[in-house]
Amino acid sequence: MLYSLDNLREKCGVFGVFAPGEDVARLTFFGLHSLQHRGQESAGIASAGSSKKIHLYAEMGLVTQVFDETVLAGLAGTHAIGHTRYSTTGSSKLENAQPLLIKGRYGTMAIAHNGNIVNADVLREGLEAEGVNFETSSDTEVIARCLSNAHGDNWEQRFGQLMRRANGAYSLTILVPEGVFAVRDPLGIRPLCIGELDNGYVFASETCALDHLGAKFVREVLPGEVVRADAEGLTSWFPLKSSNSKKEESPEKICLLEFIYFARPDSHLSGQLLHPVRMRMGAAVAREHPVEADLVIGVPDSATAAAIGYAREANIPYAEGLIKNRYVGRTFIQPDQRLREQGVHLKFNPLKEIIDGKRLIVVDDSIVRGTTTPRVVKMLRDAGATEIHMRVTSPPITHPCFYGVDMATRSELIASQSSIEGIRDHIGADTLGYLSLEGTVSAANTESGSHCDACFTGNYPSPVPLQLDKLAFEPDIGDVHDRHALPILKSR
């Protein structure tokens, strides 16, 4: 990325399609393009068809940088999966790009993963002791090796063994020569949904991908469920349950940050469109932390809906005060010293004529390290704002995430080290108000206890290590972008 930003980065978007007669590589390309916000480091597609051979192409960069017509033409078939990545275990380099192509005792598979396995080190050590060799430093390969070396006569047994062993978050799409699997961990921490085409099915991290393809939303993949799309249609089962009765579904613990920040506002989650959910969060923080001001602005783009909600609730005009350069952070070209000193100006440009002489309420979705927010506040003051009242539509982030969010260690999280008043002083705002956890959950309008809120409370839904090192499996860190120009093109 161009420079360090004080925001959260999610690990990846996954996609899958089984649709004989369709251009599945092209469908996957556009599906990944709609999920680009979930990761911008690498992109890849794996496909298979009547030949039973799996073809894979993956490279560092954005979806539109990685694929062209020639590449897509080489990925023909009846079914495919795709992935766009932001790294949380394993560094940002080509061998960690996904989908991963794995050959095991049951043949060849390709796998795409959103989430993070917190006991990957233990699982990897056990597999290495059994003589299994690893080619990457990602926890995704640990999942794939567990599955491809599982002891079981059928996929039901193999997935059951994986789910009993793996602790953490995983929404997966898996390609085998016969079809595509969609898998969600028993806690359902990361989202995954099912859509229907005229002659097949698609799986995606978010419903916005279905909308762009004209696919009809069917439902979400349930926690602990495996769904298979193949020539027989759609089948599903719950490997850890004695029956497939819905009464025995696992309790969901979906990440609350998906509602606040990660998912696109035009996606549906838990049966709700997220744009009004975020507007409700903005309205809630307006009720909890009212203040007199002239304008409400949001930090684009993720806080725009919340800022509109705040403005309506407070009956204060909303305005666009910051314009975002949406592409500046999506490049491997590093700024020189003069541009580096510009800092946040590379990403945001204030509208001085709108801001000058105004008392501003500035709405954002989170403050993580507290590195970028002070620059935003200073930039707005330099543009003439007379007062700046920061309002955050989430509780203070006090604990790191172990389930697929690239977040600072606890010592780097400003809210774990400082009081709210201390944070206010650090960022240079006149006032600072966070939305309470109760207000956040109420605005999300889902069942009580159905979220993972560990980054706000420290109450993790499963055992976690004291600290997770994303580079734990790296033999030699070196330059994390040293191979970004070299594509992966494999067939097995």
PADREN-809570 format. One line per 5 residues: their letters; for each residue y, z, x of C-alpha. Coordinates in steps of 0.1 Angstrom, whole numbers, padded with zeros to 4 digits. Last residue first. Layout:
N
a) Y,Z,X ~ ...
***
This chain:
492
rskli) -0301,-0127,-0029 ~ -0267,-0144,-0027 ~ -0237,-0132,-0007 ~ -0201,-0142,-0002 ~ -0180,-0114,0011
plahr) -0145,-0126,0021 ~ -0127,-0120,0054 ~ -0089,-0115,0052 ~ -0090,-0078,0046 ~ -0110,-0071,0076
dhvdg) -0089,-0047,0096 ~ -0073,-0031,0066 ~ -0085,0005,0072 ~ -0077,0002,0109 ~ -0099,0027,0128
idpef) -0119,0051,0107 ~ -0151,0051,0128 ~ -0184,0062,0113 ~ -0168,0067,0078 ~ -0191,0087,0055
alkdl) -0167,0116,0050 ~ -0137,0093,0045 ~ -0129,0105,0010 ~ -0132,0141,0021 ~ -0138,0164,-0009
qlpvp) -0128,0200,-0006 ~ -0142,0233,-0018 ~ -0171,0214,-0033 ~ -0175,0209,-0071 ~ -0198,0224,-0097
spyng) -0193,0208,-0131 ~ -0167,0208,-0159 ~ -0140,0220,-0135 ~ -0117,0247,-0147 ~ -0090,0246,-0120
tfcad) -0063,0246,-0148 ~ -0041,0215,-0144 ~ -0063,0193,-0122 ~ -0093,0207,-0141 ~ -0082,0194,-0175
chsgs) -0114,0175,-0184 ~ -0112,0168,-0221 ~ -0133,0174,-0252 ~ -0126,0212,-0254 ~ -0106,0208,-0286
etnaa) -0112,0175,-0304 ~ -0086,0148,-0299 ~ -0050,0145,-0309 ~ -0037,0136,-0274 ~ -0004,0152,-0286
svtge) -0022,0185,-0292 ~ -0038,0184,-0258 ~ -0005,0179,-0241 ~ 0013,0205,-0261 ~ -0014,0231,-0254
lslyg) -0013,0222,-0217 ~ 0024,0227,-0217 ~ 0048,0199,-0211 ~ 0068,0204,-0179 ~ 0105,0211,-0177
ltdag) 0130,0208,-0148 ~ 0167,0214,-0148 ~ 0197,0203,-0126 ~ 0174,0182,-0105 ~ 0173,0182,-0067
ihdri) 0136,0176,-0062 ~ 0131,0207,-0041 ~ 0153,0229,-0063 ~ 0134,0220,-0094 ~ 0101,0225,-0075
geiss) 0112,0260,-0065 ~ 0122,0267,-0101 ~ 0088,0255,-0113 ~ 0072,0278,-0088 ~ 0059,0264,-0055
qsail) 0026,0260,-0036 ~ 0001,0249,-0063 ~ 0029,0229,-0080 ~ 0036,0210,-0048 ~ 0001,0197,-0044
esrta) -0004,0193,-0006 ~ -0023,0226,-0001 ~ -0045,0216,-0030 ~ -0056,0184,-0013 ~ -0038,0153,-0025
mdvgy) -0051,0131,-0052 ~ -0071,0099,-0053 ~ -0086,0103,-0088 ~ -0123,0096,-0092 ~ -0140,0129,-0103
fcpht) -0131,0154,-0076 ~ -0095,0160,-0087 ~ -0073,0184,-0068 ~ -0058,0215,-0084 ~ -0022,0226,-0093
ippst) -0009,0196,-0113 ~ 0019,0211,-0134 ~ 0014,0203,-0171 ~ 0019,0168,-0183 ~ 0048,0149,-0199
vrmhi) 0073,0158,-0172 ~ 0110,0163,-0180 ~ 0137,0161,-0153 ~ 0172,0169,-0163 ~ 0198,0150,-0141
etaga) 0235,0157,-0145 ~ 0266,0136,-0135 ~ 0247,0103,-0129 ~ 0268,0080,-0108 ~ 0244,0056,-0091
drlmk) 0242,0079,-0061 ~ 0230,0106,-0085 ~ 0203,0083,-0098 ~ 0192,0074,-0062 ~ 0191,0111,-0053
vvrpt) 0169,0119,-0083 ~ 0146,0090,-0075 ~ 0144,0101,-0039 ~ 0136,0137,-0049 ~ 0108,0124,-0072
ttgrv) 0091,0104,-0044 ~ 0078,0132,-0022 ~ 0070,0160,-0047 ~ 0033,0159,-0039 ~ 0021,0154,-0075
isddv) 0049,0152,-0101 ~ 0036,0137,-0133 ~ 0043,0116,-0164 ~ 0081,0111,-0159 ~ 0111,0115,-0182
vilrk) 0146,0115,-0168 ~ 0172,0132,-0191 ~ 0205,0120,-0179 ~ 0241,0132,-0182 ~ 0261,0101,-0178
gdiie) 0291,0091,-0156 ~ 0274,0060,-0142 ~ 0239,0055,-0155 ~ 0243,0023,-0176 ~ 0266,0005,-0152
klpnf) 0246,0017,-0122 ~ 0213,0002,-0134 ~ 0190,0017,-0108 ~ 0166,-0003,-0087 ~ 0131,0010,-0082
klhvg) 0102,0000,-0059 ~ 0120,-0009,-0027 ~ 0148,0016,-0035 ~ 0121,0043,-0032 ~ 0123,0043,0006
qerlr) 0153,0023,0019 ~ 0145,0039,0052 ~ 0113,0020,0052 ~ 0133,-0012,0048 ~ 0152,-0005,0080
qdpqi) 0121,0006,0099 ~ 0101,-0025,0090 ~ 0081,-0027,0058 ~ 0043,-0032,0059 ~ 0027,-0064,0046
ftrgv) -0006,-0055,0029 ~ 0008,-0061,-0005 ~ 0007,-0046,-0039 ~ 0033,-0019,-0037 ~ 0062,-0043,-0041
yrnki) 0047,-0062,-0070 ~ 0060,-0043,-0101 ~ 0096,-0041,-0089 ~ 0108,-0015,-0114 ~ 0141,-0014,-0131
lgeay) 0156,0020,-0137 ~ 0181,0031,-0163 ~ 0165,0015,-0193 ~ 0181,0033,-0222 ~ 0172,0058,-0250
pinae) 0199,0074,-0271 ~ 0196,0111,-0279 ~ 0182,0122,-0313 ~ 0160,0148,-0295 ~ 0127,0136,-0312
raygi) 0137,0099,-0309 ~ 0148,0102,-0273 ~ 0116,0121,-0263 ~ 0093,0096,-0279 ~ 0112,0067,-0262
aaata) 0108,0086,-0229 ~ 0071,0090,-0235 ~ 0066,0053,-0241 ~ 0084,0045,-0209 ~ 0066,0070,-0187
sdpvg) 0040,0046,-0173 ~ 0063,0018,-0164 ~ 0088,0029,-0154 ~ 0104,0063,-0148 ~ 0119,0069,-0183
ivlda) 0155,0072,-0194 ~ 0171,0095,-0220 ~ 0209,0093,-0223 ~ 0239,0115,-0230 ~ 0225,0150,-0225
evphe) 0221,0184,-0241 ~ 0188,0200,-0233 ~ 0156,0207,-0252 ~ 0124,0218,-0233 ~ 0095,0226,-0256
ravaa) 0107,0203,-0284 ~ 0116,0174,-0261 ~ 0083,0180,-0243 ~ 0065,0174,-0276 ~ 0084,0143,-0284
gmrmr) 0075,0128,-0250 ~ 0038,0137,-0256 ~ 0040,0122,-0290 ~ 0053,0089,-0275 ~ 0024,0090,-0251
vphll) -0001,0092,-0280 ~ 0019,0065,-0298 ~ 0013,0041,-0268 ~ -0023,0052,-0263 ~ -0038,0036,-0294
qgslh) -0064,0061,-0307 ~ -0101,0060,-0314 ~ -0111,0082,-0285 ~ -0092,0058,-0263 ~ -0075,0026,-0274
sdpra) -0057,0004,-0249 ~ -0022,-0009,-0254 ~ -0006,0019,-0233 ~ -0028,0010,-0203 ~ -0051,0037,-0191
fyife) -0041,0059,-0162 ~ -0011,0080,-0173 ~ -0012,0107,-0199 ~ -0042,0097,-0220 ~ -0064,0088,-0190
llcik) -0049,0119,-0173 ~ -0069,0140,-0198 ~ -0101,0129,-0181 ~ -0129,0127,-0207 ~ -0151,0157,-0210
epsee) -0174,0146,-0238 ~ -0202,0168,-0251 ~ -0236,0151,-0246 ~ -0251,0134,-0276 ~ -0279,0152,-0293
kksns) -0267,0149,-0329 ~ -0263,0112,-0322 ~ -0301,0110,-0322 ~ -0314,0090,-0293 ~ -0343,0114,-0287
sklpf) -0355,0139,-0261 ~ -0322,0136,-0243 ~ -0315,0131,-0206 ~ -0321,0094,-0206 ~ -0299,0087,-0236
wstlg) -0308,0052,-0249 ~ -0293,0018,-0257 ~ -0302,-0017,-0268 ~ -0280,-0048,-0273 ~ -0295,-0083,-0277
eadar) -0330,-0094,-0267 ~ -0316,-0119,-0242 ~ -0298,-0091,-0224 ~ -0273,-0064,-0229 ~ -0283,-0028,-0220
vvegp) -0266,0004,-0228 ~ -0272,0037,-0210 ~ -0258,0068,-0225 ~ -0249,0102,-0210 ~ -0215,0103,-0226
lverv) -0212,0076,-0252 ~ -0203,0040,-0245 ~ -0172,0034,-0266 ~ -0175,0013,-0298 ~ -0177,-0022,-0311
fkagl) -0143,-0038,-0302 ~ -0143,-0075,-0310 ~ -0138,-0098,-0281 ~ -0108,-0121,-0280 ~ -0108,-0121,-0242
hdlac) -0074,-0104,-0238 ~ -0082,-0079,-0265 ~ -0115,-0069,-0248 ~ -0097,-0061,-0216 ~ -0072,-0040,-0235
tesaf) -0102,-0019,-0247 ~ -0105,-0002,-0213 ~ -0132,0003,-0187 ~ -0150,-0028,-0199 ~ -0183,-0040,-0213
vygnd) -0189,-0074,-0229 ~ -0214,-0087,-0253 ~ -0229,-0120,-0264 ~ -0227,-0151,-0285 ~ -0197,-0148,-0307
legic) -0183,-0120,-0284 ~ -0188,-0083,-0289 ~ -0171,-0054,-0271 ~ -0184,-0022,-0256 ~ -0163,0005,-0240
lprig) -0162,0026,-0209 ~ -0139,0056,-0201 ~ -0143,0081,-0171 ~ -0153,0117,-0176 ~ -0181,0110,-0201
lpdrv) -0198,0143,-0192 ~ -0233,0129,-0192 ~ -0222,0100,-0169 ~ -0216,0066,-0185 ~ -0238,0035,-0180
afvge) -0234,-0001,-0189 ~ -0264,-0023,-0180 ~ -0264,-0061,-0176 ~ -0292,-0086,-0179 ~ -0324,-0102,-0166
pvlit) -0315,-0108,-0129 ~ -0300,-0073,-0127 ~ -0262,-0065,-0129 ~ -0250,-0029,-0132 ~ -0218,-0018,-0149
lsyag) -0210,0018,-0142 ~ -0189,0047,-0155 ~ -0195,0075,-0131 ~ -0181,0110,-0128 ~ -0197,0139,-0110
narrm) -0231,0153,-0102 ~ -0259,0128,-0095 ~ -0295,0141,-0095 ~ -0305,0145,-0132 ~ -0285,0114,-0141
lqgfr) -0303,0093,-0114 ~ -0337,0105,-0125 ~ -0330,0096,-0161 ~ -0317,0062,-0150 ~ -0351,0056,-0133
qewnd) -0371,0068,-0162 ~ -0354,0046,-0188 ~ -0354,0017,-0163 ~ -0392,0016,-0163 ~ -0422,0028,-0143
ghans) -0402,0055,-0124 ~ -0396,0068,-0089 ~ -0361,0061,-0080 ~ -0353,0039,-0049 ~ -0330,0014,-0066
lcrai) -0314,0041,-0086 ~ -0307,0066,-0058 ~ -0297,0037,-0036 ~ -0272,0024,-0062 ~ -0257,0058,-0067
vetds) -0253,0064,-0030 ~ -0239,0029,-0026 ~ -0212,0039,-0051 ~ -0204,0070,-0030 ~ -0188,0047,-0005
stefn) -0192,0046,0033 ~ -0211,0013,0034 ~ -0243,-0002,0048 ~ -0268,0027,0042 ~ -0304,0028,0053
vgeae) -0331,0046,0034 ~ -0357,0063,0056 ~ -0366,0092,0033 ~ -0344,0115,0054 ~ -0316,0089,0048
lgerl) -0321,0094,0010 ~ -0318,0132,0013 ~ -0287,0130,0034 ~ -0271,0105,0009 ~ -0279,0128,-0020
vdanv) -0263,0158,-0003 ~ -0232,0138,0008 ~ -0228,0123,-0027 ~ -0226,0157,-0043 ~ -0192,0151,-0058
ingnh) -0199,0116,-0072 ~ -0167,0098,-0080 ~ -0155,0076,-0108 ~ -0155,0039,-0117 ~ -0185,0020,-0103
aiamt) -0197,-0016,-0100 ~ -0233,-0024,-0092 ~ -0253,-0054,-0082 ~ -0291,-0054,-0083 ~ -0320,-0068,-0063
gyrgk) -0356,-0060,-0068 ~ -0374,-0029,-0080 ~ -0382,-0014,-0046 ~ -0346,-0019,-0035 ~ -0321,-0047,-0026
illpq) -0284,-0037,-0032 ~ -0253,-0059,-0038 ~ -0222,-0038,-0041 ~ -0197,-0049,-0067 ~ -0174,-0039,-0050
anelk) -0154,-0037,-0019 ~ -0166,-0010,0005 ~ -0176,-0034,0032 ~ -0142,-0050,0030 ~ -0120,-0020,0038
ssgtt) -0100,0006,0019 ~ -0118,0038,0030 ~ -0148,0054,0014 ~ -0147,0078,-0014 ~ -0115,0077,-0034
syrth) -0107,0040,-0030 ~ -0088,0018,-0055 ~ -0109,-0010,-0067 ~ -0112,-0039,-0091 ~ -0148,-0046,-0102
giaht) -0168,-0073,-0119 ~ -0201,-0079,-0137 ~ -0218,-0111,-0147 ~ -0242,-0127,-0172 ~ -0254,-0162,-0181
galga) -0247,-0179,-0148 ~ -0221,-0196,-0127 ~ -0205,-0178,-0097 ~ -0199,-0208,-0075 ~ -0174,-0224,-0099
lvted) -0154,-0191,-0098 ~ -0149,-0195,-0061 ~ -0137,-0231,-0064 ~ -0114,-0223,-0093 ~ -0097,-0195,-0075
fvqtv) -0104,-0158,-0069 ~ -0092,-0132,-0044 ~ -0055,-0134,-0047 ~ -0054,-0134,-0085 ~ -0077,-0104,-0086
lgmea) -0055,-0086,-0061 ~ -0065,-0081,-0025 ~ -0096,-0074,-0003 ~ -0126,-0097,-0010 ~ -0157,-0099,-0031
ylhik) -0180,-0128,-0041 ~ -0215,-0122,-0052 ~ -0244,-0143,-0065 ~ -0276,-0128,-0079 ~ -0306,-0151,-0081
kssga) -0327,-0150,-0113 ~ -0325,-0188,-0114 ~ -0318,-0186,-0151 ~ -0285,-0168,-0145 ~ -0268,-0142,-0123
saiga) -0233,-0132,-0115 ~ -0214,-0108,-0092 ~ -0176,-0106,-0092 ~ -0153,-0088,-0068 ~ -0118,-0073,-0063
seqgr) -0101,-0053,-0036 ~ -0072,-0029,-0031 ~ -0053,-0031,-0064 ~ -0070,-0006,-0087 ~ -0067,0006,-0122
hqlsh) -0036,-0015,-0130 ~ -0057,-0046,-0124 ~ -0077,-0040,-0156 ~ -0063,-0070,-0175 ~ -0070,-0092,-0144
lgfft) -0105,-0078,-0143 ~ -0113,-0091,-0178 ~ -0096,-0124,-0169 ~ -0119,-0128,-0139 ~ -0149,-0116,-0158
lravd) -0144,-0142,-0186 ~ -0141,-0169,-0159 ~ -0173,-0158,-0142 ~ -0190,-0157,-0176 ~ -0182,-0193,-0185
egpaf) -0200,-0190,-0218 ~ -0233,-0206,-0228 ~ -0253,-0174,-0224 ~ -0230,-0143,-0229 ~ -0238,-0111,-0211
vgfvg) -0206,-0096,-0197 ~ -0196,-0066,-0175 ~ -0164,-0050,-0163 ~ -0153,-0021,-0142 ~ -0118,-0009,-0133
ckerl) -0112,0012,-0103 ~ -0106,0046,-0088 ~ -0073,0059,-0103 ~ -0042,0065,-0082 ~ -0018,0093,-0090
ndlsy) 0018,0092,-0081 ~ 0042,0104,-0053 ~ 0042,0072,-0035 ~ 0034,0065,0002 ~ 0045,0031,0014
lm) 0036,-0005,0011 ~ 0000,0000,0000
***
